[in-house]
Amino acid sequence: MPLVSIQEVHIGYRGPELLEGVSCQIEPGEKIGLLGRNGAGKTTLMRMLCGDVEPDSGAIKIAPGAKVSLLPQDVPQHLHGRVADIVAAGLPAEQADSDPAWQRQRSVEQILSRMNLDGDAPFELHSSGMKRRVLLAQALVSEPNLVLLDEPTNRLDIDATDWMESFLKRYRG
């Protein structure tokens, strides 16, 4: 069973179609690079896969129980607070009732350790590259089946880029 099925998706934002009749499947374990010129619809497609944007027509089906997360290409300006709290926001809210607090905290601590991040540091005082690293941790903390990385190396330092590359080689999602 495919992880994601995209069938005849169209979107135009009330103008010329940005995506026209897009169809594909994403199977578990596949690693896919989405290439195209600026304005071709790459980010829009990723936002549709996350459920943030609805297509004008067509269907996007995510396998039952599958988790999807997105590393956006830009750092949201409204984020403030402790790094650990920003990362914890990546845990699904619907699991807060079923997962004990210690288990959620453990997930946050593990990803902070793996990415060499100080959970008590104020997010807003970090460089752009470190903020991206925190947002990557936020995208990964829930151990999603599908991780969407929108221009993932924007403003990342060499260490973070190397870490991401080795992580993606091992990642089973």
Secondary structure, DSSP 8 states (H G I E B T S, - for coil): --SEEEEEEEE-TTSS-SEEEEEEEE-TT--------TTSSHHHHHHHHHTSS--SEEEEEE-TT--EEEE-SS--TT--SBHHHHHHTTS-GGGTTTS-HHHHHHHHHHHHHHTT--TTSBGGGS-HHHHHHHHHHHHHTT--SEEEESSTTTT--HHHHHHHHHHHHH---
